[in-house]
Amino acid sequence: MSRTQDDYAPDLKNLSEPVLANNTEPADPDTPDHSARRSVPLAPDSVKRDRMPDPFLTDNGRVLTVGEAGETYLKIQRTNWKNDQLTSKYERHLHNLYPRLLEADRHFQAEYDGLTTVMLTRRLSPLDEFGGYLTPWECNEMLHGGGVHQSLNQAISYQLGDSFRYEWVGVTSPTKTAGTPHEHLYFWIEDPADKITTQHFSTGLDKHIKYCTNAYEQDHTYRVDGTDGALTFQHNPQRCELSPDGFWNVREVSQTYAATGQVRDNTTGAQYLASQLAHLPVADFYNSNHDYPPTALLEGAAMAWASPYNWFRASGGVPALDAG
């Protein structure tokens, strides 16, 4: 297995403790100092206070620490969840983005002749040059700011050219071990001759490493055959078998079923990606039948709330929930 551990697989259970090499996710410190991490502010002093959500500011205008922000996030999401007049961020992810992503996956299975899927993962280190923790705001800015999206997208578009039809979605989520924002990009590609290889996407990954501060090559290794690492692909991608209840639920709501008469299992990559939506772990925290999620996930979700960038993004051809 490669150091990156980014390959997707059917077993997607959200474990309470990460099961990874050195017990840390790629690019995170091998032994995270959680006390130091939680003591840094959610955003640096240079960020204007009107850019921060009010709950993450004290009465005197101080930005909450990561630990304080995580506690505040939990309280507010729980309150909104229990209030019939409000919609929590967890509910928006569960009832909007989660089904949209899975329905898009079913749509492209039906739409494309010979489906290939690709997962590209972008990471960065949360530490500065002195070994101290950067604020989550700074990490988020490094991951999404400075034109890195455009550089990566242009590189991939150049490689695929007019030879392939494709669409994609991107989901940013915090790491389990340090709450560091990282992004998974998932591509559906019409590829009947199975021509797609890692070479079609390696230049895009190189652009991320070049233009994203704190992104390093050693955290983005992959196998050339696309079976493991920060860049993976599957011709005729593996599917997750629906449960009987899942079968009927999909049949009831799926626009793809309405158009084709087929209930399609989701690809393992799409199912994994949907499970990474940042506000889903809060449900496990309040469910006594589930293991508590790592605290870093909940503190990272506070950054998802504060982020000026959308942690779910999609290309123009990805259908909305009400699309036919």
C-alpha positions as CSV (number, residue, x, y, z in Angstrom):
1,M,0.0,0.0,0.0
2,S,1.2,3.5,-0.7
3,R,1.7,6.1,2.0
4,T,-1.3,8.1,0.7
5,Q,-4.0,5.5,1.5
6,D,-6.5,7.3,-0.7
7,D,-7.8,4.3,-2.7
8,Y,-11.6,3.8,-2.4
9,A,-13.2,0.6,-1.4
10,P,-16.6,-0.9,-0.4
11,D,-16.0,-0.8,3.4
12,L,-16.8,2.8,4.2
13,K,-17.8,2.6,7.9
14,N,-16.8,5.8,9.7
15,L,-14.6,4.4,12.4
16,S,-14.1,6.3,15.7
17,E,-10.3,5.9,15.4
18,P,-8.4,6.1,12.0
19,V,-7.0,2.9,10.7
20,L,-4.0,4.3,8.8
21,A,-0.3,4.0,8.6
22,N,1.2,5.6,11.8
23,N,-2.5,6.2,12.8
24,T,-2.4,9.5,10.8
25,E,-3.7,10.6,7.5
26,P,-1.3,11.7,4.7
27,A,0.3,15.1,5.2
28,D,-0.8,15.3,8.9
29,P,1.9,15.1,11.5
30,D,2.8,11.5,12.5
31,T,2.1,12.4,16.2
32,P,-0.5,15.3,16.2
33,D,-0.3,17.6,19.2
34,H,-4.0,18.1,19.7
35,S,-3.6,20.5,22.6
36,A,-1.5,22.8,20.4
37,R,-3.8,22.3,17.4
38,R,-7.0,23.2,19.4
39,S,-5.4,26.2,20.9
40,V,-4.8,28.1,17.6
41,P,-7.5,30.4,16.5
42,L,-9.9,29.3,13.7
43,A,-8.6,32.2,11.6
44,P,-5.6,34.6,11.9
45,D,-5.9,38.2,13.1
46,S,-5.5,39.4,9.5
47,V,-9.0,38.1,8.6
48,K,-11.7,40.8,8.8
49,R,-14.2,40.0,11.5
50,D,-17.1,40.5,9.1
51,R,-15.9,37.5,7.2
52,M,-16.4,35.2,10.2
53,P,-19.8,33.7,11.2
54,D,-20.9,35.5,14.4
55,P,-21.0,32.4,16.5
56,F,-17.2,32.0,16.1
57,L,-16.5,35.5,17.5
58,T,-16.6,36.5,21.2
59,D,-18.4,39.6,22.4
60,N,-15.1,41.5,22.2
61,G,-14.4,40.3,18.6
62,R,-11.9,37.6,19.4
63,V,-11.9,34.7,17.0
64,L,-12.6,31.4,18.8
65,T,-9.9,28.8,19.0
66,V,-10.3,25.6,17.1
67,G,-11.4,23.8,20.2
68,E,-13.9,26.5,21.2
69,A,-15.2,26.6,17.6
70,G,-15.8,22.8,17.6
71,E,-17.8,23.0,20.8
72,T,-19.8,26.0,19.5
73,Y,-20.5,24.2,16.2
74,L,-21.9,21.1,18.0
75,K,-24.2,23.1,20.2
76,I,-25.6,25.2,17.3
77,Q,-26.1,22.2,15.0
78,R,-27.8,20.3,17.7
79,T,-30.1,23.2,18.4
80,N,-31.0,23.7,14.8
81,W,-31.5,19.9,14.3
82,K,-34.1,19.8,17.1
83,N,-35.9,23.0,15.9
84,D,-38.6,22.2,13.2
85,Q,-38.3,25.8,12.0
86,L,-34.6,25.6,11.2
87,T,-32.5,23.3,9.0
88,S,-29.1,22.2,10.3
89,K,-26.1,21.9,8.1
90,Y,-26.2,18.1,8.8
91,E,-29.7,17.9,7.4
92,R,-28.7,19.9,4.3
93,H,-25.9,17.5,3.6
94,L,-28.0,14.4,4.3
95,H,-31.1,15.4,2.4
96,N,-29.6,17.6,-0.4
97,L,-25.9,17.1,-1.3
98,Y,-25.7,13.4,-0.3
99,P,-28.6,12.2,-2.6
100,R,-27.5,14.6,-5.3
101,L,-24.1,13.1,-5.5
102,L,-25.4,9.5,-5.5
103,E,-28.1,10.3,-8.1
104,A,-25.4,12.0,-10.3
105,D,-23.4,8.7,-10.1
106,R,-26.5,6.7,-11.2
107,H,-27.1,9.3,-14.0
108,F,-23.7,8.9,-15.5
109,Q,-23.7,5.2,-15.3
110,A,-26.8,5.3,-17.5
111,E,-25.6,8.2,-19.7
112,Y,-22.1,7.1,-20.6
113,D,-21.1,4.2,-22.8
114,G,-18.3,2.5,-21.0
115,L,-17.8,4.3,-17.6
116,T,-14.4,4.9,-16.1
117,T,-14.2,6.7,-12.7
118,V,-11.1,8.6,-11.4
119,M,-10.4,9.8,-7.8
120,L,-7.8,12.5,-7.3
121,T,-7.0,13.6,-3.8
122,R,-5.5,17.0,-2.9
123,R,-3.8,17.4,0.5
124,L,-1.5,19.8,2.4
125,S,0.4,19.9,5.6
126,P,-1.2,21.9,8.5
127,L,2.2,22.9,9.9
128,D,4.2,26.0,9.2
129,E,8.0,26.1,8.6
130,F,8.7,26.1,12.3
131,G,6.5,23.1,13.0
132,G,3.6,25.0,14.5
133,Y,0.0,24.6,13.5
134,L,-1.4,26.9,10.9
135,T,-5.0,28.2,11.5
136,P,-7.6,26.1,9.6
137,W,-8.5,29.3,7.7
138,E,-5.0,29.5,6.3
139,C,-5.0,25.8,5.3
140,N,-8.4,26.3,3.6
141,E,-7.1,29.3,1.7
142,M,-4.0,27.4,0.6
143,L,-6.2,24.5,-0.7
144,H,-8.8,26.6,-2.5
145,G,-7.3,30.1,-3.1
146,G,-4.8,31.5,-5.5
147,G,-6.1,30.1,-8.7
148,V,-5.1,26.5,-7.9
149,H,-8.6,25.2,-9.0
150,Q,-8.2,26.8,-12.4
151,S,-4.6,25.5,-12.9
152,L,-5.6,22.0,-12.1
153,N,-8.8,22.0,-14.2
154,Q,-7.0,23.4,-17.2
155,A,-4.3,20.8,-17.0
156,I,-6.9,18.0,-16.9
157,S,-9.0,19.5,-19.6
158,Y,-6.0,19.7,-21.8
159,Q,-5.2,16.1,-21.3
160,L,-8.8,14.8,-21.9
161,G,-9.4,17.3,-24.7
162,D,-12.3,16.5,-27.0
163,S,-11.7,12.8,-26.8
164,F,-13.7,12.1,-23.7
165,R,-17.0,13.3,-22.2
166,Y,-16.7,13.8,-18.5
167,E,-18.1,15.5,-15.4
168,W,-16.8,15.8,-11.9
169,V,-17.6,16.7,-8.3
170,G,-15.3,17.8,-5.5
171,V,-15.8,17.3,-1.8
172,T,-13.6,18.9,0.8
173,S,-13.5,17.4,4.3
174,P,-11.3,17.6,7.4
175,T,-8.9,14.8,8.1
176,K,-9.7,12.5,11.0
177,T,-6.3,13.1,12.7
178,A,-5.8,16.8,12.5
179,G,-8.9,18.4,11.0
180,T,-6.9,19.5,8.0
181,P,-9.0,20.4,4.9
182,H,-8.3,18.1,1.9
183,E,-10.3,17.6,-1.3
184,H,-11.4,14.5,-3.2
185,L,-12.2,15.1,-6.9
186,Y,-14.3,12.3,-8.5
187,F,-14.6,12.1,-12.3
188,W,-17.1,10.2,-14.4
189,I,-15.7,9.6,-17.9
190,E,-17.2,8.1,-21.0
191,D,-14.4,5.6,-21.9
192,P,-15.7,2.6,-23.9
193,A,-12.2,1.6,-25.0
194,D,-10.7,1.9,-21.5
195,K,-8.1,4.4,-22.6
196,I,-7.9,6.4,-19.4
197,T,-4.7,6.1,-17.4
198,T,-3.1,8.0,-14.6
199,Q,-1.2,10.0,-17.2
200,H,-4.4,11.9,-18.1
201,F,-4.5,13.3,-14.5
202,S,-0.9,13.4,-13.3
203,T,-0.3,16.8,-14.7
204,G,-3.3,18.1,-12.8
205,L,-2.0,16.6,-9.6
206,D,1.3,18.2,-10.4
207,K,-0.3,21.6,-10.6
208,H,-1.8,21.2,-7.2
209,I,1.6,20.3,-5.7
210,K,3.2,23.2,-7.5
211,Y,0.7,25.9,-6.7
212,C,-0.8,24.8,-3.4
213,T,1.5,26.0,-0.5
214,N,2.3,23.1,1.9
215,A,1.4,20.5,-0.7
216,Y,4.2,18.0,-1.0
217,E,4.9,15.2,-3.5
218,Q,5.5,12.6,-0.7
219,D,1.9,13.0,0.4
220,H,0.5,12.5,-3.2
221,T,2.2,9.2,-4.3
222,Y,0.2,6.8,-6.4
223,R,0.6,3.6,-8.4
224,V,1.0,4.1,-12.1
225,D,-1.6,1.3,-12.7
226,G,-4.2,3.5,-10.8
227,T,-4.9,0.9,-8.1
228,D,-3.8,2.9,-5.0
229,G,-2.8,6.3,-3.8
230,A,-3.7,9.9,-4.4
231,L,-4.7,9.2,-8.0
232,T,-6.8,6.1,-8.8
233,F,-9.0,4.9,-11.6
234,Q,-11.4,2.1,-12.3
235,H,-12.6,0.8,-15.7
236,N,-16.1,-0.8,-15.1
237,P,-16.0,0.6,-11.5
238,Q,-16.9,-1.5,-8.5
239,R,-20.4,-1.1,-7.2
240,C,-21.9,-1.1,-3.7
241,E,-24.8,-3.5,-3.5
242,L,-28.0,-1.9,-2.3
243,S,-29.9,-3.3,0.6
244,P,-33.5,-4.3,0.1
245,D,-34.7,-1.0,1.8
246,G,-32.1,0.9,-0.3
247,F,-33.4,-0.6,-3.5
248,W,-37.0,0.6,-2.9
249,N,-35.8,4.0,-1.6
250,V,-33.8,4.6,-4.8
251,R,-36.7,3.3,-7.0
252,E,-39.0,5.9,-5.3
253,V,-36.8,9.0,-5.7
254,S,-34.3,8.3,-8.6
255,Q,-34.8,10.3,-11.8
256,T,-32.5,7.8,-13.4
257,Y,-34.9,5.0,-12.5
258,A,-37.8,7.0,-13.9
259,A,-35.9,7.5,-17.2
260,T,-34.5,4.0,-17.6
261,G,-36.5,1.6,-15.5
262,Q,-33.3,0.4,-13.8
263,V,-32.3,0.7,-10.2
264,R,-28.5,1.1,-10.2
265,D,-26.0,0.4,-7.5
266,N,-23.7,3.3,-6.8
267,T,-20.0,3.1,-7.6
268,T,-17.8,2.6,-4.5
269,G,-16.0,5.9,-5.3
270,A,-19.2,7.9,-5.3
271,Q,-20.4,6.2,-2.1
272,Y,-17.1,7.0,-0.4
273,L,-17.2,10.6,-1.6
274,A,-20.7,11.1,-0.3
275,S,-19.6,9.8,3.1
276,Q,-17.0,12.5,3.3
277,L,-19.4,15.4,3.4
278,A,-18.2,17.5,6.3
279,H,-21.4,17.9,8.3
280,L,-22.4,14.2,8.4
281,P,-20.3,13.1,11.4
282,V,-22.3,15.3,13.8
283,A,-25.1,12.7,13.6
284,D,-22.7,10.0,15.0
285,F,-21.8,12.3,17.9
286,Y,-25.4,12.5,19.1
287,N,-26.4,8.9,18.2
288,S,-25.8,6.6,21.2
289,N,-25.7,3.6,18.9
290,H,-22.7,4.9,17.0
291,D,-19.1,5.4,17.9
292,Y,-18.1,9.0,18.6
293,P,-16.4,10.4,15.5
294,P,-12.9,11.8,16.0
295,T,-13.0,15.3,17.5
296,A,-10.9,16.7,14.7
297,L,-13.7,15.9,12.2
298,L,-16.2,18.0,14.2
299,E,-13.7,20.9,14.7
300,G,-13.0,20.7,11.0
301,A,-16.7,21.0,10.2
302,A,-16.6,24.3,12.0
303,M,-14.1,25.5,9.4
304,A,-16.5,24.1,6.7
305,W,-19.1,26.5,8.1
306,A,-16.7,29.5,8.2
307,S,-15.1,28.8,4.8
308,P,-15.5,31.5,2.1
309,Y,-15.1,28.6,-0.4
310,N,-17.7,26.0,-1.1
311,W,-16.7,22.6,0.2
312,F,-18.9,20.9,-2.4
313,R,-18.4,21.9,-6.0
314,A,-19.3,20.3,-9.3
315,S,-18.9,20.7,-13.0
316,G,-21.8,22.2,-15.0
317,G,-23.1,18.9,-16.3
318,V,-23.8,17.3,-12.9
319,P,-27.6,17.2,-12.6
320,A,-29.4,18.8,-9.7
321,L,-31.8,16.8,-7.6
322,D,-34.8,17.8,-9.6
323,A,-33.2,17.3,-13.0
324,G,-34.7,14.8,-15.3
